[in-house]
């Protein structure tokens, strides 16, 4: 199961922890993660355009799905998730304040049907 979790909320749930943001979280020097998937995070242009505007969610999701379909690193992260998911939960860590409309939620929605 994939769980999304805000990196500033501790303790983290048990599982394989993947930071899914392109940028390191502000104000955090060190966190216990297993993998930093910055290469499959939304592009800087898409992230800046979206700016967590809920009205842009559907278009953001569509554009992010397109970016991922062209991303050579997607297969790598899918393999990690399949492999580690056999052992336990996968935790997508993110820094955004918005808990319901963010790149971790989008990534989960896009990736789960591929697993």
Residue frames as a rotation matrix with the C-alpha (Angstrom) as fourth column:
UNK 1
0.582 0.813 0.000 0.00
0.813 -0.582 0.000 0.00
0.000 0.000 -1.000 0.00
UNK 2
-0.469 -0.673 0.572 1.21
0.637 -0.707 -0.309 3.52
0.612 0.219 0.760 -0.77
UNK 3
0.470 0.509 -0.721 0.75
0.863 -0.436 0.255 6.06
-0.184 -0.742 -0.644 2.02
UNK 4
0.082 -0.433 0.898 1.37
0.387 -0.816 -0.429 9.80
0.919 0.382 0.101 1.60
UNK 5
0.533 -0.004 -0.846 2.89
0.844 -0.073 0.532 11.57
-0.064 -0.997 -0.035 4.59
UNK 6
0.838 -0.228 0.496 3.97
-0.102 -0.958 -0.269 15.14
0.536 0.175 -0.826 5.22
UNK 7
0.114 -0.933 -0.341 7.68
0.463 0.354 -0.813 15.17
0.879 -0.065 0.472 6.04
UNK 8
-0.521 -0.299 0.799 7.15
-0.420 -0.725 -0.546 17.64
0.743 -0.620 0.252 8.91
UNK 9
0.468 0.744 0.476 4.79
-0.836 0.200 0.510 15.29
0.284 -0.637 0.716 10.75
UNK 10
-0.504 -0.699 -0.507 6.59
-0.391 0.708 -0.588 12.82
0.770 -0.099 -0.630 12.94
UNK 11
-0.387 -0.809 0.442 6.86
-0.306 0.565 0.766 10.02
-0.870 0.162 -0.466 13.67
UNK 12
-0.378 0.183 -0.908 6.72
-0.913 0.092 0.398 8.57
0.156 0.979 0.132 10.18
UNK 13
0.724 0.610 0.322 4.71
-0.630 0.775 -0.049 5.40
-0.279 -0.167 0.946 9.68
UNK 14
-0.120 -0.744 0.658 6.65
-0.195 0.667 0.719 2.18
-0.973 -0.042 -0.225 9.22
UNK 15
0.812 0.339 0.476 7.53
0.346 0.376 -0.859 1.35
-0.471 0.862 0.188 5.65
UNK 16
-0.188 -0.849 0.495 9.89
0.953 -0.034 0.302 2.14
-0.240 0.528 0.815 2.80
UNK 17
0.441 0.363 -0.821 10.20
0.390 -0.901 -0.189 5.93
-0.808 -0.237 -0.539 2.80
UNK 18
-0.241 -0.429 0.870 10.52
0.970 -0.118 0.210 7.73
0.013 0.895 0.445 -0.53
UNK 19
-0.211 0.113 -0.971 10.91
0.179 -0.972 -0.151 11.51
-0.961 -0.205 0.185 -0.66
UNK 20
0.017 0.345 0.938 8.95
0.953 0.277 -0.119 12.48
-0.301 0.897 -0.325 -3.78
UNK 21
0.860 0.206 -0.466 9.82
0.131 -0.973 -0.189 16.20
-0.492 0.101 -0.864 -3.93
UNK 22
0.646 -0.642 0.413 12.35
0.503 -0.050 -0.863 17.66
0.575 0.765 0.291 -6.36
UNK 23
0.017 -0.605 0.796 13.64
-0.403 -0.733 -0.548 20.03
0.915 -0.311 -0.256 -3.67
UNK 24
-0.604 -0.275 -0.748 14.91
0.563 0.517 -0.645 19.09
0.564 -0.811 -0.158 -0.22
UNK 25
0.461 0.874 -0.150 12.33
0.720 -0.270 0.639 20.14
0.518 -0.403 -0.755 2.45
UNK 26
0.038 -0.396 0.917 13.00
-0.174 -0.907 -0.384 23.57
0.984 -0.145 -0.103 3.96
UNK 27
0.219 0.002 0.976 14.28
-0.908 -0.366 0.205 23.67
0.357 -0.931 -0.079 7.50
UNK 28
0.924 0.073 0.375 15.14
-0.224 0.900 0.374 19.99
-0.310 -0.430 0.848 7.62
UNK 29
0.084 -0.978 -0.192 18.76
-0.971 -0.123 0.207 18.98
-0.226 0.169 -0.959 7.76
UNK 30
-0.869 -0.413 -0.274 18.36
-0.449 0.889 0.085 15.26
0.209 0.197 -0.958 8.03
UNK 31
0.222 0.914 0.341 15.49
-0.938 0.296 -0.182 12.82
-0.267 -0.279 0.922 7.76
UNK 32
-0.543 -0.345 0.766 15.36
-0.261 0.936 0.236 9.06
-0.798 -0.072 -0.598 7.67
UNK 33
0.521 0.661 -0.541 14.49
-0.762 0.074 -0.644 8.20
-0.385 0.747 0.542 4.07
UNK 34
0.248 -0.385 0.889 15.27
0.229 0.915 0.332 5.15
-0.941 0.121 0.315 1.98
UNK 35
-0.351 -0.293 0.890 15.16
0.921 0.062 0.384 6.79
-0.168 0.954 0.248 -1.45
UNK 36
-0.210 0.263 -0.942 14.92
-0.038 -0.965 -0.261 10.31
-0.977 -0.019 0.213 -2.87
UNK 37
-0.109 0.300 0.948 12.87
0.895 0.444 -0.037 10.20
-0.432 0.845 -0.317 -6.07
UNK 38
-0.078 0.049 -0.996 13.60
0.002 -0.999 -0.049 13.76
-0.997 -0.006 0.078 -7.18
UNK 39
-0.916 -0.365 -0.165 13.91
-0.165 -0.032 0.986 12.65
-0.365 0.930 -0.031 -10.82
UNK 40
-0.644 0.744 0.177 10.23
0.658 0.421 0.624 11.73
0.390 0.519 -0.761 -11.02
UNK 41
-0.276 0.515 -0.811 8.92
0.589 -0.576 -0.567 14.77
-0.759 -0.634 -0.144 -9.16
UNK 42
0.740 0.579 0.344 7.02
0.634 -0.426 -0.645 17.35
-0.227 0.695 -0.682 -11.23
UNK 43
-0.114 -0.774 0.623 9.23
0.856 -0.395 -0.334 19.65
0.504 0.495 0.708 -13.28
UNK 44
-0.719 -0.214 -0.661 10.03
0.564 -0.735 -0.375 23.04
-0.406 -0.643 0.650 -11.80
UNK 45
-0.923 0.383 0.016 7.80
-0.275 -0.691 0.668 24.64
0.267 0.613 0.744 -14.43
UNK 46
-0.197 0.895 -0.400 4.81
0.191 0.436 0.880 22.42
0.962 0.097 -0.257 -13.62
UNK 47
-0.198 0.058 -0.978 5.30
0.964 0.192 -0.184 22.72
0.178 -0.980 -0.094 -9.87
UNK 48
-0.892 -0.187 -0.412 5.53
0.279 -0.945 -0.173 26.53
-0.357 -0.269 0.894 -10.05
UNK 49
-0.748 0.664 0.018 2.52
-0.299 -0.360 0.884 26.79
0.593 0.656 0.467 -12.36
UNK 50
-0.090 0.748 -0.657 0.36
0.512 0.601 0.614 24.56
0.854 -0.281 -0.437 -10.11
UNK 51
-0.721 -0.330 0.609 1.36
-0.262 -0.683 -0.681 26.31
0.641 -0.651 0.406 -6.87
UNK 52
-0.887 0.369 -0.279 -1.11
0.458 0.618 -0.639 24.06
-0.063 -0.695 -0.717 -4.99
UNK 53
-0.640 0.729 -0.241 -4.08
-0.737 -0.672 -0.074 25.84
-0.216 0.130 0.968 -6.57
UNK 54
-0.508 0.481 0.715 -6.92
0.051 0.845 -0.532 23.34
-0.860 -0.233 -0.454 -6.16
UNK 55
0.513 0.743 -0.430 -8.68
-0.356 -0.272 -0.894 24.79
-0.781 0.612 0.125 -9.22
UNK 56
0.194 -0.548 -0.814 -5.72
-0.977 -0.029 -0.213 23.63
0.094 0.836 -0.541 -11.35
UNK 57
-0.081 -0.288 0.954 -5.66
-0.622 0.763 0.177 20.09
-0.779 -0.579 -0.241 -9.87
UNK 58
0.667 0.422 0.614 -7.14
0.127 0.748 -0.651 18.18
-0.734 0.512 0.445 -12.81
UNK 59
0.924 -0.365 -0.115 -4.88
-0.233 -0.298 -0.926 19.91
0.304 0.882 -0.360 -15.32
UNK 60
0.120 -0.898 0.424 -1.86
-0.991 -0.079 0.112 19.44
-0.067 -0.434 -0.899 -13.02
UNK 61
0.150 0.009 0.989 -2.63
-0.333 0.942 0.041 15.72
-0.931 -0.335 0.144 -12.74
UNK 62
0.923 0.241 0.302 -2.95
0.204 0.361 -0.910 15.39
-0.328 0.901 0.284 -16.50
UNK 63
0.717 -0.696 -0.040 0.30
-0.526 -0.503 -0.686 17.29
0.457 0.512 -0.727 -17.14
UNK 64
0.014 -0.703 0.711 2.17
-0.932 0.248 0.263 15.36
-0.361 -0.667 -0.652 -14.46
UNK 65
0.506 0.247 0.827 0.94
-0.017 0.961 -0.277 12.06
-0.863 0.126 0.490 -15.91
UNK 66
0.986 -0.157 0.048 2.31
0.041 -0.050 -0.998 13.19
0.159 0.986 -0.042 -19.31
UNK 67
0.355 -0.907 0.228 5.66
-0.898 -0.398 -0.185 14.15
0.258 -0.139 -0.956 -17.78
UNK 68
0.039 -0.323 0.946 5.92
-0.664 0.699 0.266 10.77
-0.747 -0.638 -0.187 -16.08
UNK 69
0.812 0.320 0.489 5.04
0.108 0.741 -0.663 8.87
-0.574 0.591 0.567 -19.27
UNK 70
0.835 -0.546 0.075 8.10
-0.065 -0.233 -0.970 10.50
0.547 0.805 -0.230 -20.88
UNK 71
0.407 -0.671 0.620 10.37
-0.913 -0.323 0.249 10.01
0.033 -0.667 -0.744 -17.86
UNK 72
0.125 -0.468 -0.875 12.98
-0.386 0.789 -0.478 7.24
0.914 0.398 -0.082 -18.16
UNK 73
-0.822 -0.481 0.305 13.24
-0.428 0.169 -0.888 6.98
0.375 -0.861 -0.344 -14.35
UNK 74
0.065 0.944 0.322 9.61
-0.989 0.018 0.147 5.90
0.133 -0.328 0.935 -13.95
UNK 75
0.537 0.119 -0.835 10.41
-0.248 0.969 -0.021 2.23
0.807 0.218 0.549 -14.56
UNK 76
-0.520 -0.822 -0.233 13.11
0.083 0.223 -0.971 2.36
0.850 -0.525 -0.048 -11.89
UNK 77
-0.732 0.287 0.618 10.77
-0.678 -0.399 -0.617 3.75
0.070 -0.871 0.486 -9.23
UNK 78
0.382 0.899 -0.215 8.03
-0.870 0.428 0.246 1.30
0.313 0.093 0.945 -10.20
UNK 79
0.196 -0.403 -0.894 10.46
0.019 0.913 -0.407 -1.59
0.980 0.063 0.187 -9.74
UNK 80
-0.847 -0.504 0.172 11.50
-0.114 -0.145 -0.983 -0.27
0.520 -0.852 0.065 -6.31
UNK 81
-0.357 0.798 0.485 7.87
-0.934 -0.300 -0.193 0.12
-0.009 -0.522 0.853 -5.26
UNK 82
0.527 0.537 -0.659 6.95
-0.580 0.794 0.183 -3.36
0.621 0.286 0.730 -6.48
UNK 83
-0.134 -0.704 -0.697 9.95
0.179 0.675 -0.716 -4.89
0.975 -0.220 0.035 -4.73
UNK 84
-0.939 -0.290 0.187 9.70
-0.096 -0.302 -0.949 -3.02
0.331 -0.908 0.255 -1.42
UNK 85
-0.242 0.942 0.233 5.91
-0.935 -0.291 0.205 -3.18
0.261 -0.168 0.951 -1.44
UNK 86
0.184 0.239 -0.954 6.12
-0.122 0.968 0.219 -6.96
0.975 0.076 0.207 -1.03
UNK 87
-0.589 -0.548 -0.594 7.69
0.533 0.288 -0.795 -6.39
0.607 -0.785 0.123 2.39
UNK 88
-0.342 0.461 -0.819 5.55
0.785 -0.339 -0.519 -3.54
-0.517 -0.820 -0.246 3.69
UNK 89
0.716 0.690 -0.109 4.00
0.560 -0.660 -0.501 -0.17
-0.417 0.297 -0.859 3.00
UNK 90
-0.333 -0.698 0.635 5.53
0.884 -0.466 -0.049 2.45
0.329 0.545 0.771 0.74
UNK 91
0.357 0.386 -0.851 5.55
0.698 -0.715 -0.031 5.94
-0.621 -0.583 -0.525 2.26
UNK 92
0.043 -0.275 0.960 5.61
0.800 -0.567 -0.198 8.90
0.599 0.776 0.196 -0.15
UNK 93
0.004 -0.137 -0.991 7.06
0.818 -0.569 0.082 11.80
-0.575 -0.811 0.110 1.83
UNK 94
0.032 0.071 0.997 6.32
0.752 -0.658 0.023 15.37
0.658 0.749 -0.074 0.71
UNK 95
-0.771 -0.446 -0.455 6.79
0.636 -0.577 -0.513 18.87
-0.034 -0.684 0.728 2.12
UNK 96
-0.608 0.549 0.574 3.71
0.044 -0.698 0.715 20.74
0.793 0.460 0.400 0.87
UNK 97
-0.880 0.378 0.288 1.29
-0.406 -0.281 -0.870 22.19
-0.248 -0.882 0.401 3.42
UNK 98
0.034 0.926 -0.375 -1.65
-0.999 0.040 0.006 21.10
0.021 0.375 0.927 1.26
UNK 99
-0.522 -0.271 0.809 -2.46
-0.525 0.850 -0.054 17.52
-0.673 -0.452 -0.586 2.26
UNK 100
0.198 0.747 0.635 -5.06
0.140 0.619 -0.773 16.60
-0.970 0.242 0.018 -0.36
UNK 101
0.968 0.108 0.226 -3.77
0.241 -0.156 -0.958 18.21
-0.069 0.982 -0.177 -3.54
UNK 102
0.403 -0.904 -0.139 -0.02
-0.696 -0.402 0.595 17.78
-0.594 -0.143 -0.792 -3.86
UNK 103
0.036 -0.464 -0.885 2.53
-0.941 0.283 -0.187 15.92
0.337 0.840 -0.426 -5.97
UNK 104
-0.872 -0.333 0.359 2.65
-0.455 0.822 -0.343 12.91
-0.181 -0.462 -0.868 -3.60
UNK 105
-0.077 0.933 0.351 -1.11
-0.187 0.333 -0.924 12.38
-0.979 -0.137 0.149 -3.96
UNK 106
0.539 0.244 -0.806 -0.83
-0.797 -0.164 -0.582 12.86
-0.274 0.956 0.105 -7.73
UNK 107
-0.427 -0.792 -0.436 2.05
-0.865 0.498 -0.058 10.39
0.263 0.353 -0.898 -7.96
UNK 108
-0.740 0.233 0.631 0.11
-0.235 0.790 -0.566 7.84
-0.631 -0.567 -0.530 -5.94
UNK 109
0.315 0.947 -0.063 -2.95
-0.330 0.047 -0.943 8.22
-0.890 0.318 0.327 -8.22
UNK 110
0.431 -0.226 -0.874 -0.79
-0.902 -0.075 -0.425 7.83
0.031 0.971 -0.236 -11.31
UNK 111
-0.540 -0.823 -0.179 1.40
-0.802 0.567 -0.189 4.95
0.257 0.041 -0.966 -10.11
UNK 112
-0.386 0.365 0.847 -1.09
-0.565 0.632 -0.530 2.67
-0.729 -0.683 -0.038 -8.32
UNK 113
0.713 0.699 -0.052 -2.81
-0.485 0.438 -0.757 1.49
-0.506 0.566 0.651 -11.53
UNK 114
0.418 -0.645 -0.640 0.62
-0.757 0.142 -0.638 0.60
0.502 0.751 -0.429 -12.96
UNK 115
-0.410 -0.655 0.635 1.55
-0.906 0.373 -0.200 -1.71
-0.105 -0.657 -0.746 -10.10
